Amino acid sequence: MAKLEWTQNALTDLKRLDNLVIRRIVKKISWFADNFKNITPELLSKEIKGFLKFRVGDWRVLYTLEDDTIVIQFVDHRSKIYKRIK
């Protein structure tokens, strides 16, 4: 199991969501951390290079890796998240 950390941006992003969506995203992040060694990370490119992503339905979680820790950076809808980071 990989360690997880949340940035203030990611926590703020979660607070804006519906409780059902929050539970779904947190459950997927927990699963992701437990199974991280078996997952191939999806790297982003261009202006958002340096971030990695995974999907939770229409939601995207952008994260970075720092040593053995997954740092959740942003959580948002797929139609908005990439515009926010640019």
Backbone atoms as SQL, in Angstrom:
CREATE TABLE atoms (id INTEGER PRIMARY KEY, chain TEXT, resi INTEGER, resn TEXT, atom TEXT, x REAL, y REAL, z REAL);
INSERT INTO atoms VALUES
  (1, 'A', 1, 'MET', 'N', 0.844, -1.186, 0.000),
  (2, 'A', 1, 'MET', 'CA', 0.000, 0.000, 0.000),
  (3, 'A', 1, 'MET', 'C', 0.880, 1.237, 0.000),
  (4, 'A', 2, 'ALA', 'N', 0.609, 2.134, -0.930),
  (5, 'A', 2, 'ALA', 'CA', 1.327, 3.404, -1.000),
  (6, 'A', 2, 'ALA', 'C', 0.718, 4.381, -0.001),
  (7, 'A', 3, 'LYS', 'N', 1.547, 5.287, 0.492),
  (8, 'A', 3, 'LYS', 'CA', 1.049, 6.325, 1.386),
  (9, 'A', 3, 'LYS', 'C', 0.324, 7.374, 0.564),
  (10, 'A', 4, 'LEU', 'N', -0.664, 8.011, 1.189),
  (11, 'A', 4, 'LEU', 'CA', -1.442, 9.060, 0.537),
  (12, 'A', 4, 'LEU', 'C', -1.303, 10.367, 1.287),
  (13, 'A', 5, 'GLU', 'N', -1.218, 11.451, 0.530),
  (14, 'A', 5, 'GLU', 'CA', -1.293, 12.794, 1.095),
  (15, 'A', 5, 'GLU', 'C', -2.231, 13.601, 0.212),
  (16, 'A', 6, 'TRP', 'N', -2.896, 14.555, 0.819),
  (17, 'A', 6, 'TRP', 'CA', -3.832, 15.420, 0.107),
  (18, 'A', 6, 'TRP', 'C', -3.340, 16.859, 0.227),
  (19, 'A', 7, 'THR', 'N', -3.315, 17.581, -0.886),
  (20, 'A', 7, 'THR', 'CA', -3.000, 19.007, -0.817),
  (21, 'A', 7, 'THR', 'C', -4.259, 19.759, -0.394),
  (22, 'A', 8, 'GLN', 'N', -4.072, 20.989, 0.025),
  (23, 'A', 8, 'GLN', 'CA', -5.210, 21.816, 0.394),
  (24, 'A', 8, 'GLN', 'C', -6.134, 22.026, -0.810),
  (25, 'A', 9, 'ASN', 'N', -5.554, 22.161, -2.015),
  (26, 'A', 9, 'ASN', 'CA', -6.361, 22.300, -3.235),
  (27, 'A', 9, 'ASN', 'C', -7.282, 21.109, -3.433),
  (28, 'A', 10, 'ALA', 'N', -6.757, 19.906, -3.232),
  (29, 'A', 10, 'ALA', 'CA', -7.555, 18.696, -3.428),
  (30, 'A', 10, 'ALA', 'C', -8.666, 18.607, -2.390),
  (31, 'A', 11, 'LEU', 'N', -8.366, 18.958, -1.150),
  (32, 'A', 11, 'LEU', 'CA', -9.402, 18.929, -0.110),
  (33, 'A', 11, 'LEU', 'C', -10.497, 19.955, -0.388),
  (34, 'A', 12, 'THR', 'N', -10.102, 21.121, -0.865),
  (35, 'A', 12, 'THR', 'CA', -11.083, 22.147, -1.235),
  (36, 'A', 12, 'THR', 'C', -11.945, 21.660, -2.394),
  (37, 'A', 13, 'ASP', 'N', -11.315, 21.002, -3.371),
  (38, 'A', 13, 'ASP', 'CA', -12.059, 20.451, -4.508),
  (39, 'A', 13, 'ASP', 'C', -13.120, 19.465, -4.027),
  (40, 'A', 14, 'LEU', 'N', -12.750, 18.591, -3.105),
  (41, 'A', 14, 'LEU', 'CA', -13.693, 17.588, -2.597),
  (42, 'A', 14, 'LEU', 'C', -14.866, 18.231, -1.878),
  (43, 'A', 15, 'LYS', 'N', -14.598, 19.264, -1.087),
  (44, 'A', 15, 'LYS', 'CA', -15.656, 19.911, -0.305),
  (45, 'A', 15, 'LYS', 'C', -16.757, 20.496, -1.185),
  (46, 'A', 16, 'ARG', 'N', -16.429, 20.810, -2.424),
  (47, 'A', 16, 'ARG', 'CA', -17.417, 21.393, -3.331),
  (48, 'A', 16, 'ARG', 'C', -18.335, 20.354, -3.973),
  (49, 'A', 17, 'LEU', 'N', -18.051, 19.087, -3.767),
  (50, 'A', 17, 'LEU', 'CA', -18.800, 18.026, -4.428),
  (51, 'A', 17, 'LEU', 'C', -19.918, 17.475, -3.550),
  (52, 'A', 18, 'ASP', 'N', -20.827, 16.784, -4.178),
  (53, 'A', 18, 'ASP', 'CA', -21.911, 16.084, -3.511),
  (54, 'A', 18, 'ASP', 'C', -21.339, 14.930, -2.683),
  (55, 'A', 19, 'ASN', 'N', -21.954, 14.633, -1.547),
  (56, 'A', 19, 'ASN', 'CA', -21.451, 13.581, -0.657),
  (57, 'A', 19, 'ASN', 'C', -21.328, 12.224, -1.345),
  (58, 'A', 20, 'LEU', 'N', -22.255, 11.879, -2.202),
  (59, 'A', 20, 'LEU', 'CA', -22.194, 10.604, -2.917),
  (60, 'A', 20, 'LEU', 'C', -20.961, 10.547, -3.818),
  (61, 'A', 21, 'VAL', 'N', -20.672, 11.633, -4.507),
  (62, 'A', 21, 'VAL', 'CA', -19.505, 11.698, -5.382),
  (63, 'A', 21, 'VAL', 'C', -18.221, 11.652, -4.546),
  (64, 'A', 22, 'ILE', 'N', -18.219, 12.337, -3.422),
  (65, 'A', 22, 'ILE', 'CA', -17.055, 12.325, -2.535),
  (66, 'A', 22, 'ILE', 'C', -16.740, 10.902, -2.091),
  (67, 'A', 23, 'ARG', 'N', -17.758, 10.187, -1.638),
  (68, 'A', 23, 'ARG', 'CA', -17.541, 8.803, -1.181),
  (69, 'A', 23, 'ARG', 'C', -16.993, 7.932, -2.302),
  (70, 'A', 24, 'ARG', 'N', -17.525, 8.106, -3.486),
  (71, 'A', 24, 'ARG', 'CA', -17.084, 7.316, -4.633),
  (72, 'A', 24, 'ARG', 'C', -15.612, 7.594, -4.967),
  (73, 'A', 25, 'ILE', 'N', -15.239, 8.876, -4.947),
  (74, 'A', 25, 'ILE', 'CA', -13.865, 9.263, -5.264),
  (75, 'A', 25, 'ILE', 'C', -12.898, 8.774, -4.185),
  (76, 'A', 26, 'VAL', 'N', -13.261, 8.960, -2.913),
  (77, 'A', 26, 'VAL', 'CA', -12.390, 8.538, -1.816),
  (78, 'A', 26, 'VAL', 'C', -12.218, 7.021, -1.818),
  (79, 'A', 27, 'LYS', 'N', -13.285, 6.294, -2.107),
  (80, 'A', 27, 'LYS', 'CA', -13.198, 4.835, -2.179),
  (81, 'A', 27, 'LYS', 'C', -12.235, 4.407, -3.295),
  (82, 'A', 28, 'LYS', 'N', -12.323, 5.067, -4.438),
  (83, 'A', 28, 'LYS', 'CA', -11.444, 4.741, -5.566),
  (84, 'A', 28, 'LYS', 'C', -9.992, 5.109, -5.261),
  (85, 'A', 29, 'ILE', 'N', -9.768, 6.228, -4.588),
  (86, 'A', 29, 'ILE', 'CA', -8.415, 6.630, -4.223),
  (87, 'A', 29, 'ILE', 'C', -7.825, 5.621, -3.243),
  (88, 'A', 30, 'SER', 'N', -8.614, 5.154, -2.316),
  (89, 'A', 30, 'SER', 'CA', -8.154, 4.147, -1.368),
  (90, 'A', 30, 'SER', 'C', -7.779, 2.858, -2.099),
  (91, 'A', 31, 'TRP', 'N', -8.633, 2.422, -3.000),
  (92, 'A', 31, 'TRP', 'CA', -8.339, 1.239, -3.808),
  (93, 'A', 31, 'TRP', 'C', -7.064, 1.453, -4.620),
  (94, 'A', 32, 'PHE', 'N', -6.932, 2.635, -5.202),
  (95, 'A', 32, 'PHE', 'CA', -5.779, 2.985, -6.014),
  (96, 'A', 32, 'PHE', 'C', -4.487, 2.870, -5.199),
  (97, 'A', 33, 'ALA', 'N', -4.496, 3.397, -3.980),
  (98, 'A', 33, 'ALA', 'CA', -3.313, 3.333, -3.113),
  (99, 'A', 33, 'ALA', 'C', -2.984, 1.886, -2.744),
  (100, 'A', 34, 'ASP', 'N', -4.001, 1.087, -2.466),
  (101, 'A', 34, 'ASP', 'CA', -3.792, -0.319, -2.106),
  (102, 'A', 34, 'ASP', 'C', -3.223, -1.139, -3.254),
  (103, 'A', 35, 'ASN', 'N', -3.561, -0.774, -4.473),
  (104, 'A', 35, 'ASN', 'CA', -3.163, -1.548, -5.656),
  (105, 'A', 35, 'ASN', 'C', -2.140, -0.840, -6.534),
  (106, 'A', 36, 'PHE', 'N', -1.509, 0.187, -6.010),
  (107, 'A', 36, 'PHE', 'CA', -0.651, 1.041, -6.826),
  (108, 'A', 36, 'PHE', 'C', 0.477, 0.280, -7.524),
  (109, 'A', 37, 'LYS', 'N', 1.036, -0.718, -6.896),
  (110, 'A', 37, 'LYS', 'CA', 2.148, -1.456, -7.498),
  (111, 'A', 37, 'LYS', 'C', 1.740, -2.214, -8.756),
  (112, 'A', 38, 'ASN', 'N', 0.452, -2.470, -8.926),
  (113, 'A', 38, 'ASN', 'CA', -0.048, -3.212, -10.084),
  (114, 'A', 38, 'ASN', 'C', -0.628, -2.306, -11.160),
  (115, 'A', 39, 'ILE', 'N', -0.494, -1.000, -11.004),
  (116, 'A', 39, 'ILE', 'CA', -1.118, -0.040, -11.918),
  (117, 'A', 39, 'ILE', 'C', -0.038, 0.711, -12.685),
  (118, 'A', 40, 'THR', 'N', -0.274, 0.904, -13.972),
  (119, 'A', 40, 'THR', 'CA', 0.620, 1.714, -14.789),
  (120, 'A', 40, 'THR', 'C', 0.127, 3.156, -14.751),
  (121, 'A', 41, 'PRO', 'N', 0.925, 4.078, -14.195),
  (122, 'A', 41, 'PRO', 'CA', 0.484, 5.477, -14.101),
  (123, 'A', 41, 'PRO', 'C', 0.283, 6.107, -15.467),
  (124, 'A', 42, 'GLU', 'N', -0.698, 7.003, -15.558),
  (125, 'A', 42, 'GLU', 'CA', -0.964, 7.735, -16.794),
  (126, 'A', 42, 'GLU', 'C', -0.351, 9.125, -16.671),
  (127, 'A', 43, 'LEU', 'N', 0.739, 9.346, -17.402),
  (128, 'A', 43, 'LEU', 'CA', 1.415, 10.635, -17.386),
  (129, 'A', 43, 'LEU', 'C', 0.685, 11.649, -18.246),
  (130, 'A', 44, 'LEU', 'N', 0.684, 12.888, -17.811),
  (131, 'A', 44, 'LEU', 'CA', 0.115, 13.968, -18.602),
  (132, 'A', 44, 'LEU', 'C', 1.246, 14.694, -19.312),
  (133, 'A', 45, 'SER', 'N', 0.905, 15.439, -20.364),
  (134, 'A', 45, 'SER', 'CA', 1.941, 16.106, -21.149),
  (135, 'A', 45, 'SER', 'C', 1.590, 17.573, -21.366),
  (136, 'A', 46, 'LYS', 'N', 2.404, 18.217, -22.141),
  (137, 'A', 46, 'LYS', 'CA', 2.264, 19.627, -22.499),
  (138, 'A', 46, 'LYS', 'C', 2.301, 20.519, -21.268),
  (139, 'A', 47, 'GLU', 'N', 1.322, 21.411, -21.130),
  (140, 'A', 47, 'GLU', 'CA', 1.330, 22.391, -20.041),
  (141, 'A', 47, 'GLU', 'C', 1.184, 21.751, -18.662),
  (142, 'A', 48, 'ILE', 'N', 0.634, 20.563, -18.607),
  (143, 'A', 48, 'ILE', 'CA', 0.400, 19.922, -17.312),
  (144, 'A', 48, 'ILE', 'C', 1.343, 18.747, -17.088),
  (145, 'A', 49, 'LYS', 'N', 2.485, 18.813, -17.724),
  (146, 'A', 49, 'LYS', 'CA', 3.501, 17.783, -17.569),
  (147, 'A', 49, 'LYS', 'C', 3.939, 17.729, -16.104),
  (148, 'A', 50, 'GLY', 'N', 4.186, 16.539, -15.633),
  (149, 'A', 50, 'GLY', 'CA', 4.602, 16.367, -14.244),
  (150, 'A', 50, 'GLY', 'C', 3.493, 15.808, -13.367),
  (151, 'A', 51, 'PHE', 'N', 2.263, 15.901, -13.844),
  (152, 'A', 51, 'PHE', 'CA', 1.133, 15.326, -13.124),
  (153, 'A', 51, 'PHE', 'C', 0.793, 13.968, -13.715),
  (154, 'A', 52, 'LEU', 'N', 0.182, 13.136, -12.903),
  (155, 'A', 52, 'LEU', 'CA', -0.365, 11.863, -13.352),
  (156, 'A', 52, 'LEU', 'C', -1.857, 11.903, -13.059),
  (157, 'A', 53, 'LYS', 'N', -2.612, 11.034, -13.694),
  (158, 'A', 53, 'LYS', 'CA', -4.064, 11.076, -13.493),
  (159, 'A', 53, 'LYS', 'C', -4.651, 9.688, -13.370),
  (160, 'A', 54, 'PHE', 'N', -5.820, 9.635, -12.766),
  (161, 'A', 54, 'PHE', 'CA', -6.673, 8.466, -12.897),
  (162, 'A', 54, 'PHE', 'C', -8.114, 8.917, -12.870),
  (163, 'A', 55, 'ARG', 'N', -8.965, 8.065, -13.418),
  (164, 'A', 55, 'ARG', 'CA', -10.376, 8.389, -13.618),
  (165, 'A', 55, 'ARG', 'C', -11.238, 7.772, -12.536),
  (166, 'A', 56, 'VAL', 'N', -12.287, 8.503, -12.222),
  (167, 'A', 56, 'VAL', 'CA', -13.365, 7.983, -11.380),
  (168, 'A', 56, 'VAL', 'C', -14.641, 8.413, -12.105),
  (169, 'A', 57, 'GLY', 'N', -15.051, 7.625, -13.087),
  (170, 'A', 57, 'GLY', 'CA', -16.187, 8.012, -13.923),
  (171, 'A', 57, 'GLY', 'C', -15.835, 9.271, -14.703),
  (172, 'A', 58, 'ASP', 'N', -16.665, 10.317, -14.551),
  (173, 'A', 58, 'ASP', 'CA', -16.419, 11.589, -15.235),
  (174, 'A', 58, 'ASP', 'C', -15.482, 12.502, -14.453),
  (175, 'A', 59, 'TRP', 'N', -14.999, 12.035, -13.338),
  (176, 'A', 59, 'TRP', 'CA', -14.118, 12.832, -12.475),
  (177, 'A', 59, 'TRP', 'C', -12.676, 12.425, -12.696),
  (178, 'A', 60, 'ARG', 'N', -11.769, 13.377, -12.540),
  (179, 'A', 60, 'ARG', 'CA', -10.347, 13.103, -12.684),
  (180, 'A', 60, 'ARG', 'C', -9.623, 13.488, -11.400),
  (181, 'A', 61, 'VAL', 'N', -8.663, 12.667, -11.055),
  (182, 'A', 61, 'VAL', 'CA', -7.808, 12.919, -9.900),
  (183, 'A', 61, 'VAL', 'C', -6.396, 13.095, -10.449),
  (184, 'A', 62, 'LEU', 'N', -5.825, 14.278, -10.236),
  (185, 'A', 62, 'LEU', 'CA', -4.454, 14.528, -10.640),
  (186, 'A', 62, 'LEU', 'C', -3.572, 14.398, -9.415),
  (187, 'A', 63, 'TYR', 'N', -2.463, 13.706, -9.589),
  (188, 'A', 63, 'TYR', 'CA', -1.584, 13.462, -8.459),
  (189, 'A', 63, 'TYR', 'C', -0.126, 13.516, -8.903),
  (190, 'A', 64, 'THR', 'N', 0.759, 13.589, -7.931),
  (191, 'A', 64, 'THR', 'CA', 2.188, 13.498, -8.168),
  (192, 'A', 64, 'THR', 'C', 2.736, 12.394, -7.275),
  (193, 'A', 65, 'LEU', 'N', 3.920, 11.941, -7.597),
  (194, 'A', 65, 'LEU', 'CA', 4.592, 10.937, -6.769),
  (195, 'A', 65, 'LEU', 'C', 5.806, 11.586, -6.119),
  (196, 'A', 66, 'GLU', 'N', 5.878, 11.461, -4.814),
  (197, 'A', 66, 'GLU', 'CA', 7.017, 11.975, -4.066),
  (198, 'A', 66, 'GLU', 'C', 7.520, 10.843, -3.193),
  (199, 'A', 67, 'ASP', 'N', 8.649, 10.275, -3.596),
  (200, 'A', 67, 'ASP', 'CA', 9.194, 9.076, -2.957),
  (201, 'A', 67, 'ASP', 'C', 8.152, 7.961, -3.039),
  (202, 'A', 68, 'ASP', 'N', 7.690, 7.436, -1.922),
  (203, 'A', 68, 'ASP', 'CA', 6.684, 6.365, -1.915),
  (204, 'A', 68, 'ASP', 'C', 5.300, 6.893, -1.595),
  (205, 'A', 69, 'THR', 'N', 5.086, 8.179, -1.818),
  (206, 'A', 69, 'THR', 'CA', 3.822, 8.809, -1.441),
  (207, 'A', 69, 'THR', 'C', 3.084, 9.322, -2.669),
  (208, 'A', 70, 'ILE', 'N', 1.798, 9.017, -2.724),
  (209, 'A', 70, 'ILE', 'CA', 0.915, 9.568, -3.753),
  (210, 'A', 70, 'ILE', 'C', 0.346, 10.852, -3.172),
  (211, 'A', 71, 'VAL', 'N', 0.605, 11.971, -3.841),
  (212, 'A', 71, 'VAL', 'CA', 0.112, 13.267, -3.367),
  (213, 'A', 71, 'VAL', 'C', -1.027, 13.704, -4.285),
  (214, 'A', 72, 'ILE', 'N', -2.237, 13.694, -3.741),
  (215, 'A', 72, 'ILE', 'CA', -3.415, 14.099, -4.510),
  (216, 'A', 72, 'ILE', 'C', -3.387, 15.615, -4.628),
  (217, 'A', 73, 'GLN', 'N', -3.327, 16.105, -5.868),
  (218, 'A', 73, 'GLN', 'CA', -3.186, 17.541, -6.109),
  (219, 'A', 73, 'GLN', 'C', -4.520, 18.225, -6.420),
  (220, 'A', 74, 'PHE', 'N', -5.314, 17.625, -7.305),
  (221, 'A', 74, 'PHE', 'CA', -6.573, 18.222, -7.744),
  (222, 'A', 74, 'PHE', 'C', -7.610, 17.138, -8.002),
  (223, 'A', 75, 'VAL', 'N', -8.872, 17.469, -7.766),
  (224, 'A', 75, 'VAL', 'CA', -10.001, 16.590, -8.079),
  (225, 'A', 75, 'VAL', 'C', -11.058, 17.472, -8.727),
  (226, 'A', 76, 'ASP', 'N', -11.465, 17.113, -9.941),
  (227, 'A', 76, 'ASP', 'CA', -12.484, 17.925, -10.611),
  (228, 'A', 76, 'ASP', 'C', -13.107, 17.127, -11.753),
  (229, 'A', 77, 'HIS', 'N', -14.157, 17.690, -12.325),
  (230, 'A', 77, 'HIS', 'CA', -14.831, 17.081, -13.463),
  (231, 'A', 77, 'HIS', 'C', -13.899, 17.107, -14.667),
  (232, 'A', 78, 'ARG', 'N', -14.018, 16.119, -15.512),
  (233, 'A', 78, 'ARG', 'CA', -13.119, 16.006, -16.672),
  (234, 'A', 78, 'ARG', 'C', -13.201, 17.206, -17.604),
  (235, 'A', 79, 'SER', 'N', -14.346, 17.896, -17.628),
  (236, 'A', 79, 'SER', 'CA', -14.496, 19.048, -18.514),
  (237, 'A', 79, 'SER', 'C', -13.815, 20.301, -17.971),
  (238, 'A', 80, 'LYS', 'N', -13.428, 20.288, -16.698),
  (239, 'A', 80, 'LYS', 'CA', -12.864, 21.482, -16.075),
  (240, 'A', 80, 'LYS', 'C', -11.420, 21.343, -15.621),
  (241, 'A', 81, 'ILE', 'N', -11.010, 20.172, -15.251),
  (242, 'A', 81, 'ILE', 'CA', -9.743, 20.026, -14.533),
  (243, 'A', 81, 'ILE', 'C', -8.519, 20.455, -15.351),
  (244, 'A', 82, 'TYR', 'N', -8.468, 20.122, -16.604),
  (245, 'A', 82, 'TYR', 'CA', -7.279, 20.434, -17.382),
  (246, 'A', 82, 'TYR', 'C', -7.186, 21.931, -17.683),
  (247, 'A', 83, 'LYS', 'N', -8.313, 22.601, -17.794),
  (248, 'A', 83, 'LYS', 'CA', -8.328, 24.049, -17.992),
  (249, 'A', 83, 'LYS', 'C', -7.834, 24.773, -16.740),
  (250, 'A', 84, 'ARG', 'N', -8.129, 24.219, -15.572),
  (251, 'A', 84, 'ARG', 'CA', -7.708, 24.828, -14.313),
  (252, 'A', 84, 'ARG', 'C', -6.204, 24.824, -14.140),
  (253, 'A', 85, 'ILE', 'N', -5.555, 23.778, -14.623),
  (254, 'A', 85, 'ILE', 'CA', -4.137, 23.591, -14.370),
  (255, 'A', 85, 'ILE', 'C', -3.280, 24.429, -15.295),
  (256, 'A', 86, 'LYS', 'N', -3.764, 24.724, -16.472),
  (257, 'A', 86, 'LYS', 'CA', -2.967, 25.469, -17.474),
  (258, 'A', 86, 'LYS', 'C', -2.581, 26.830, -16.972);
